[in-house]
Amino acid sequence: MANHIVCFHFFHPLFLFFPLIASLTVQAFTGTYGINYGRIANNIPSPDEVVPLLRAAKIKNVRIYDADHSVLEAFSGTGLEIVVGLTNGQLQDMSANADHALNWVKDNVQSFLPGTHIVGIAVGNEVLGGDDLSLWGDLLGAVKNIYNATKKLHLDDRIEISTANSFAVFANSYPPSSCKFKDNVRQYMKPLLEFFSQIGSPFCLNAYPFLAYISDPDQIDINYALFKPTKGIYDPEFRLHYDNMLDAQIDAAYAALEDAGFHKMEVIVTETGWASDGDQNEVGANVSNARTYNYNLRKRLAKKKGTPHRPKNVVKAYIFAIFNENSKPGPTSERNFGLYKADGSISYDIGFHGLNAGDSSHLSLKNIINPGLSRSYVMVFFLYALILLNFWC
């Protein structure tokens, strides 16, 4: 006790070490704020330039829509937590061939660990409810084969398997308590949810108050969509008041899950955002509204609170997106969701800095620890050192 060190000689260090590793497994989402890194553009910064941008903004959670090796290599040693994507075009092959799924996980996940902190695999995007009906039946098989591949490679306790859903899977979402899955979606969704429930995966939702507003601007109060003061709505079944649309959309998803029998599954918002420009018929797509939505969303997420219906389930959301993407098809809004412009400057001010205005003081742990080690590994080695010290004292 002279040196203020308490020695516990009756614990063997290895007995303690292995449980500690298990308790420090990678979580698929740290905190409440993440961002989508879309790259359907021919004029955006390289992945190496994106890293300091995200660090300066103190954004840790990142989703990409593929498993591009240049991105995964650039993110190595940064501490950024990455969810990689298996594209819709790969679903049929992965569903039909377990060996192909195993090789995909080996090549695109295992080979980059532990340097690149890959924490999840998103299997397809907005498949159910989408236009390509042939993929609906492939989704569950692909999910199972990818999960089984992670299990065979002993990665299943660190890699979360998920798939993102749009509001096209719901028959109705207003008021939130009335939400249910569409009948034609339900037969595919229920076995998928049963599997996700078994492996502990969340329900991933792409939720856009922007899309709801532009579809019916005469009936929807824009203040309600932008987190601004408003009378909101009242749900008579839930007996709850909603002062913003995003909370209502999330609780609609919870209502649909409950109706399907999944009362304990968590909802995570995998995409949300607001366009800073749009076509003439896309009412509300402008810089002012985009700034208001994303600024207020940051404040709302920073509160680390749940929704009216699920107050204990802290809302977590990935913002769409890092950059405006000039090669995306569709209406003008599709190319203008970025928090940053193609040159790396900010699209509007919500407290972030552009590539030319980053503050080096915001850089992550890479500057003070071995670049090849993630924070979890550093913690493990630190704790192991303490255990050995106790053992020898």
C-alpha positions as CSV (number, residue, x, y, z in Angstrom):
1,M,0.0,0.0,0.0
2,A,3.0,2.3,0.3
3,N,2.9,2.9,-3.4
4,H,-0.9,3.0,-3.5
5,I,-1.0,-0.2,-5.5
6,V,-3.4,-2.9,-4.3
7,C,-2.1,-6.4,-5.2
8,F,-4.6,-9.3,-5.8
9,H,-2.3,-12.3,-5.9
10,F,-5.3,-14.7,-6.1
11,F,-6.2,-13.7,-9.6
12,H,-4.3,-15.2,-12.5
13,P,-3.7,-12.6,-15.2
14,L,-4.8,-14.8,-18.1
15,F,-8.0,-15.6,-16.2
16,L,-8.8,-11.8,-16.2
17,F,-7.5,-11.1,-19.7
18,F,-9.8,-13.2,-21.8
19,P,-13.1,-11.9,-20.2
20,L,-11.8,-8.4,-20.7
21,I,-11.3,-9.0,-24.4
22,A,-14.9,-10.2,-24.7
23,S,-16.2,-7.1,-22.8
24,L,-14.4,-4.8,-25.2
25,T,-15.8,-6.1,-28.5
26,V,-16.4,-3.5,-31.1
27,Q,-19.8,-1.7,-31.1
28,A,-21.4,-0.9,-34.4
29,F,-22.2,2.7,-33.4
30,T,-20.3,4.9,-31.0
31,G,-22.3,7.8,-29.6
32,T,-25.2,9.1,-31.6
33,Y,-23.9,10.8,-34.8
34,G,-22.6,9.2,-38.0
35,I,-22.4,10.0,-41.7
36,N,-22.8,8.3,-45.1
37,Y,-19.8,8.5,-47.4
38,G,-21.4,8.3,-50.9
39,R,-19.0,8.5,-53.9
40,I,-21.2,8.7,-57.0
41,A,-19.2,11.7,-58.3
42,N,-16.2,12.4,-60.4
43,N,-15.0,15.6,-58.6
44,I,-14.9,14.8,-54.9
45,P,-11.8,14.6,-52.7
46,S,-9.8,11.4,-52.4
47,P,-10.4,9.0,-49.4
48,D,-7.1,10.2,-48.0
49,E,-8.4,13.8,-47.9
50,V,-11.7,12.7,-46.4
51,V,-10.0,11.3,-43.3
52,P,-8.9,14.8,-41.9
53,L,-12.3,16.2,-42.8
54,L,-14.1,13.7,-40.7
55,R,-11.6,13.9,-37.9
56,A,-11.9,17.7,-37.7
57,A,-15.7,17.3,-37.5
58,K,-15.2,14.7,-34.8
59,I,-17.3,12.2,-36.7
60,K,-16.4,8.6,-35.8
61,N,-19.2,6.5,-37.5
62,V,-19.1,6.2,-41.3
63,R,-21.1,4.1,-43.7
64,I,-20.0,3.4,-47.3
65,Y,-22.1,1.7,-49.9
66,D,-19.5,-0.8,-51.1
67,A,-16.2,-2.2,-49.8
68,D,-13.9,-0.1,-52.0
69,H,-10.3,-1.0,-51.0
70,S,-9.0,2.5,-51.5
71,V,-11.4,3.8,-48.8
72,L,-10.6,0.9,-46.4
73,E,-6.9,1.5,-46.9
74,A,-7.2,5.2,-46.3
75,F,-9.2,4.7,-43.1
76,S,-6.6,2.3,-41.7
77,G,-5.3,3.3,-38.3
78,T,-7.7,6.3,-38.0
79,G,-10.1,5.0,-35.4
80,L,-13.0,5.7,-37.7
81,E,-15.7,3.0,-37.4
82,I,-16.8,1.8,-40.8
83,V,-19.9,-0.1,-42.0
84,V,-19.2,-1.5,-45.4
85,G,-21.8,-2.4,-48.0
86,L,-22.7,-5.4,-50.1
87,T,-24.3,-3.9,-53.1
88,N,-27.8,-4.9,-54.4
89,G,-26.1,-6.3,-57.5
90,Q,-24.2,-8.9,-55.4
91,L,-27.2,-10.2,-53.5
92,Q,-28.2,-13.0,-55.9
93,D,-24.7,-14.4,-56.0
94,M,-24.2,-14.2,-52.2
95,S,-27.5,-15.8,-51.6
96,A,-26.8,-18.7,-53.9
97,N,-23.2,-19.4,-53.0
98,A,-22.0,-19.6,-49.4
99,D,-18.4,-20.0,-50.6
100,H,-18.6,-16.7,-52.5
101,A,-19.9,-15.0,-49.4
102,L,-17.0,-16.4,-47.4
103,N,-14.5,-15.2,-49.9
104,W,-16.1,-11.7,-50.0
105,V,-15.8,-11.4,-46.2
106,K,-12.2,-12.6,-46.3
107,D,-11.3,-10.2,-49.1
108,N,-13.2,-7.1,-48.0
109,V,-13.4,-7.3,-44.2
110,Q,-11.0,-9.8,-42.6
111,S,-8.0,-8.7,-44.7
112,F,-8.3,-5.1,-43.5
113,L,-8.7,-5.9,-39.8
114,P,-7.6,-4.8,-37.3
115,G,-6.0,-1.7,-38.9
116,T,-9.3,-0.6,-40.5
117,H,-12.0,-0.6,-37.8
118,I,-14.8,-2.3,-39.8
119,V,-17.7,-2.8,-37.4
120,G,-20.6,-3.8,-39.7
121,I,-21.7,-5.1,-43.1
122,A,-24.9,-3.6,-44.7
123,V,-26.3,-6.3,-46.9
124,G,-28.1,-4.5,-49.7
125,N,-29.8,-1.1,-49.5
126,E,-33.6,-0.5,-49.6
127,V,-34.2,-3.9,-51.1
128,L,-37.6,-4.8,-49.7
129,G,-40.2,-2.4,-51.0
130,G,-37.9,-1.6,-53.9
131,D,-38.7,-1.9,-57.6
132,D,-36.5,-5.0,-58.3
133,L,-38.8,-7.7,-56.9
134,S,-36.3,-10.4,-57.9
135,L,-34.0,-9.3,-55.1
136,W,-36.6,-9.6,-52.4
137,G,-36.2,-13.4,-52.1
138,D,-32.4,-13.2,-52.3
139,L,-32.0,-10.8,-49.3
140,L,-32.4,-13.3,-46.4
141,G,-30.2,-15.9,-48.0
142,A,-27.5,-13.3,-48.6
143,V,-27.8,-12.0,-45.0
144,K,-27.5,-15.6,-43.6
145,N,-24.5,-16.5,-45.8
146,I,-22.6,-13.3,-45.0
147,Y,-23.3,-13.8,-41.2
148,N,-22.2,-17.4,-41.4
149,A,-19.0,-16.3,-43.1
150,T,-18.3,-13.9,-40.3
151,K,-19.0,-16.7,-37.8
152,K,-16.7,-19.1,-39.6
153,L,-13.9,-16.5,-39.5
154,H,-14.6,-15.7,-35.8
155,L,-15.7,-12.2,-36.6
156,D,-19.4,-12.5,-35.7
157,D,-18.8,-10.9,-32.2
158,R,-17.3,-7.8,-33.8
159,I,-19.2,-7.3,-37.1
160,E,-22.9,-6.4,-37.1
161,I,-25.0,-7.6,-40.1
162,S,-27.9,-5.3,-41.2
163,T,-29.8,-4.0,-44.1
164,A,-31.3,-0.5,-44.6
165,N,-35.0,-0.1,-45.2
166,S,-36.9,2.8,-46.8
167,F,-40.5,3.9,-45.9
168,A,-41.6,1.9,-48.9
169,V,-41.9,-1.1,-46.6
170,F,-44.7,0.5,-44.6
171,A,-48.4,0.5,-45.5
172,N,-49.0,3.7,-43.4
173,S,-47.0,5.8,-41.0
174,Y,-49.4,8.5,-39.8
175,P,-50.1,8.6,-37.0
176,P,-47.0,6.6,-35.8
177,S,-49.0,4.1,-33.9
178,S,-50.9,3.0,-37.0
179,C,-47.7,1.9,-38.9
180,K,-47.5,-1.6,-40.2
181,F,-45.5,-3.4,-42.8
182,K,-47.2,-3.8,-46.3
183,D,-48.7,-7.2,-46.8
184,N,-46.5,-8.0,-49.8
185,V,-43.4,-7.0,-47.8
186,R,-44.4,-8.7,-44.6
187,Q,-43.8,-12.3,-45.9
188,Y,-40.2,-11.4,-46.6
189,M,-39.6,-9.0,-43.7
190,K,-40.8,-11.3,-40.9
191,P,-38.2,-14.1,-41.4
192,L,-35.5,-11.5,-41.9
193,L,-36.5,-9.8,-38.6
194,E,-36.5,-13.2,-36.9
195,F,-33.0,-13.8,-38.0
196,F,-31.9,-10.3,-37.0
197,S,-33.5,-10.9,-33.6
198,Q,-31.5,-14.1,-33.2
199,I,-28.1,-12.4,-34.0
200,G,-28.9,-9.1,-32.2
201,S,-29.1,-6.8,-35.2
202,P,-31.1,-3.6,-35.3
203,F,-33.8,-2.5,-37.7
204,C,-32.1,0.1,-40.0
205,L,-34.3,2.9,-41.3
206,N,-33.7,5.5,-44.0
207,A,-35.9,8.3,-42.6
208,Y,-36.3,11.6,-44.5
209,P,-38.7,14.3,-43.3
210,F,-37.5,16.1,-46.4
211,L,-39.1,13.5,-48.7
212,A,-42.3,13.5,-46.7
213,Y,-42.5,17.3,-46.8
214,I,-41.9,17.7,-50.5
215,S,-44.6,15.1,-51.2
216,D,-47.3,17.1,-49.5
217,P,-46.1,20.6,-48.6
218,D,-49.6,22.0,-48.3
219,Q,-50.5,19.6,-45.5
220,I,-47.2,19.3,-43.6
221,D,-45.9,22.1,-41.4
222,I,-42.3,22.7,-42.5
223,N,-41.4,23.7,-39.0
224,Y,-42.4,20.2,-37.8
225,A,-40.0,18.7,-40.4
226,L,-37.1,21.1,-39.5
227,F,-37.2,20.6,-35.7
228,K,-38.4,24.2,-35.3
229,P,-41.1,25.3,-32.8
230,T,-44.5,24.1,-33.8
231,K,-47.7,22.7,-32.4
232,G,-46.7,19.3,-33.7
233,I,-49.0,16.3,-33.8
234,Y,-50.8,14.1,-31.2
235,D,-51.1,10.4,-31.6
236,P,-54.3,9.3,-29.8
237,E,-53.4,5.6,-29.7
238,F,-49.9,6.2,-28.2
239,R,-51.3,9.2,-26.3
240,L,-48.1,11.0,-27.2
241,H,-47.2,14.4,-28.6
242,Y,-44.6,14.8,-31.3
243,D,-42.8,18.1,-31.9
244,N,-40.7,16.9,-34.8
245,M,-41.2,14.5,-37.8
246,L,-38.1,12.4,-37.4
247,D,-39.1,11.2,-33.9
248,A,-42.6,10.4,-35.4
249,Q,-41.0,8.4,-38.3
250,I,-38.8,6.4,-35.9
251,D,-41.7,5.6,-33.7
252,A,-43.7,4.5,-36.7
253,A,-41.0,2.0,-37.4
254,Y,-41.2,0.8,-33.7
255,A,-45.0,0.4,-34.1
256,A,-44.5,-1.7,-37.3
257,L,-42.0,-3.9,-35.5
258,E,-44.3,-4.3,-32.5
259,D,-47.2,-5.2,-34.8
260,A,-44.9,-7.9,-36.4
261,G,-44.0,-9.2,-32.9
262,F,-40.6,-7.7,-32.4
263,H,-40.9,-5.5,-29.3
264,K,-37.3,-5.4,-28.3
265,M,-35.6,-4.6,-31.6
266,E,-33.8,-1.3,-31.8
267,V,-34.3,1.2,-34.6
268,I,-31.2,3.0,-36.0
269,V,-31.5,5.7,-38.6
270,T,-29.1,4.8,-41.4
271,E,-29.9,7.8,-43.6
272,T,-31.4,11.2,-43.0
273,G,-30.7,14.6,-44.4
274,W,-32.1,17.6,-46.3
275,A,-31.3,18.7,-49.9
276,S,-29.7,22.2,-50.4
277,D,-31.0,22.5,-53.9
278,G,-33.7,20.9,-56.0
279,D,-36.0,21.0,-59.0
280,Q,-38.9,23.5,-59.2
281,N,-41.4,21.0,-57.8
282,E,-39.1,20.1,-54.9
283,V,-40.5,22.7,-52.5
284,G,-38.2,23.4,-49.6
285,A,-35.0,22.2,-51.1
286,N,-32.7,25.1,-50.4
287,V,-29.6,26.0,-48.4
288,S,-31.5,27.7,-45.6
289,N,-33.7,24.6,-44.9
290,A,-30.8,22.2,-45.3
291,R,-28.7,24.1,-42.8
292,T,-31.7,24.4,-40.3
293,Y,-32.4,20.7,-40.5
294,N,-28.9,19.5,-40.1
295,Y,-28.0,22.0,-37.4
296,N,-31.1,21.1,-35.4
297,L,-30.6,17.4,-36.0
298,R,-27.1,17.7,-34.5
299,K,-28.5,19.4,-31.4
300,R,-31.2,16.8,-31.1
301,L,-28.8,13.9,-31.4
302,A,-26.4,15.5,-28.9
303,K,-29.1,15.3,-26.2
304,K,-28.8,11.5,-26.3
305,K,-32.4,10.9,-25.7
306,G,-35.0,8.6,-27.1
307,T,-38.3,9.1,-28.8
308,P,-41.7,9.7,-27.2
309,H,-42.7,6.1,-27.6
310,R,-39.2,4.7,-26.8
311,P,-37.6,7.2,-24.4
312,K,-34.9,4.8,-23.2
313,N,-33.7,4.0,-26.8
314,V,-31.3,6.8,-27.6
315,V,-31.7,8.0,-31.2
316,K,-28.7,7.2,-33.4
317,A,-28.5,8.5,-36.9
318,Y,-26.2,8.6,-39.9
319,I,-26.4,11.8,-41.9
320,F,-26.7,11.7,-45.6
321,A,-24.2,12.6,-46.8
322,I,-20.6,13.9,-46.8
323,F,-20.5,15.3,-50.3
324,N,-22.8,16.6,-53.0
325,E,-22.6,13.8,-55.6
326,N,-22.7,15.2,-59.2
327,S,-23.1,11.8,-61.0
328,K,-26.2,10.6,-59.1
329,P,-29.3,10.1,-61.4
330,G,-32.7,11.4,-60.6
331,P,-34.0,14.8,-59.5
332,T,-31.6,17.7,-58.7
333,S,-32.1,17.1,-54.9
334,E,-30.3,13.7,-55.2
335,R,-27.1,15.5,-56.1
336,N,-27.3,18.1,-53.3
337,F,-27.5,16.4,-49.9
338,G,-23.8,16.9,-49.0
339,L,-22.6,18.8,-45.9
340,Y,-19.6,19.6,-48.1
341,K,-19.2,20.7,-51.6
342,A,-17.1,18.7,-54.1
343,D,-14.0,20.9,-53.4
344,G,-14.2,20.1,-49.7
345,S,-15.6,23.4,-48.6
346,I,-18.8,23.4,-46.4
347,S,-22.1,23.6,-48.1
348,Y,-23.4,25.7,-45.2
349,D,-22.3,26.3,-41.6
350,I,-23.5,23.9,-39.0
351,G,-20.3,24.0,-37.0
352,F,-18.0,22.0,-39.2
353,H,-14.9,23.2,-41.1
354,G,-13.9,22.5,-44.7
355,L,-10.7,20.9,-45.9
356,N,-8.8,24.1,-46.0
357,A,-10.0,25.3,-42.6
358,G,-9.4,22.2,-40.4
359,D,-7.9,22.6,-36.9
360,S,-5.1,20.1,-36.2
361,S,-6.1,20.1,-32.6
362,H,-9.1,18.0,-33.6
363,L,-7.1,15.1,-34.9
364,S,-7.8,11.7,-33.5
365,L,-5.8,9.2,-31.5
366,K,-3.7,8.3,-34.6
367,N,-1.4,11.2,-33.7
368,I,-0.5,9.8,-30.3
369,I,-0.7,6.0,-30.6
370,N,0.5,3.4,-33.0
371,P,-1.5,3.9,-36.2
372,G,-2.2,0.2,-36.5
373,L,-4.0,0.0,-33.3
374,S,-7.6,0.9,-32.7
375,R,-8.7,2.4,-29.3
376,S,-10.1,-1.0,-28.1
377,Y,-6.8,-2.7,-28.7
378,V,-4.9,0.0,-26.8
379,M,-7.3,-0.4,-23.9
380,V,-6.8,-4.2,-23.9
381,F,-3.0,-3.8,-23.8
382,F,-3.2,-1.1,-21.1
383,L,-5.4,-3.3,-18.9
384,Y,-3.2,-6.3,-19.5
385,A,-0.2,-4.3,-18.3
386,L,-2.1,-3.4,-15.2
387,I,-3.0,-7.0,-14.5
388,L,0.6,-8.1,-15.0
389,L,1.7,-5.4,-12.6
390,N,-0.7,-6.6,-10.0
391,F,0.4,-10.2,-10.5
392,W,4.1,-9.5,-9.9
393,C,3.7,-7.0,-7.1
